[in-house]
């Protein structure tokens, strides 16, 4: 049985967040129908920790300021990657957009979602 389980786990795609490093992500806005306005942030990943840092430009705030930080996790109801602060965030009622829930980050499209 253990052998069959191991084979099944190898056959299933294991979705993982990007490896440790610094990345440039585009900012997309929920209130703009998830469109970008040419703004970018620096995303720093270390293990399961993440920081989203103001990269300059027309984004409000100051360059170098931490916009969001927390733990990379999957939101169980939607399957979206989120920046959580506690395990219960994986089951938050709402995420991203202009909600009070954790922010959404799209690793495939390299997008950070803001309100």
Buried (B, 14 or more C-beta within 10 A) or exposed (E): EEEEEEEEEEEEEEEEBBEEEEEEBBBBBBEEEBEEEEBBBBBBBEEEEBBBBBBBEEBEEEEEEEBBBBBBBBBEEEEBBBBBEEEEBBEBEEBBBEBEBBBBBBBEEBBBBBE
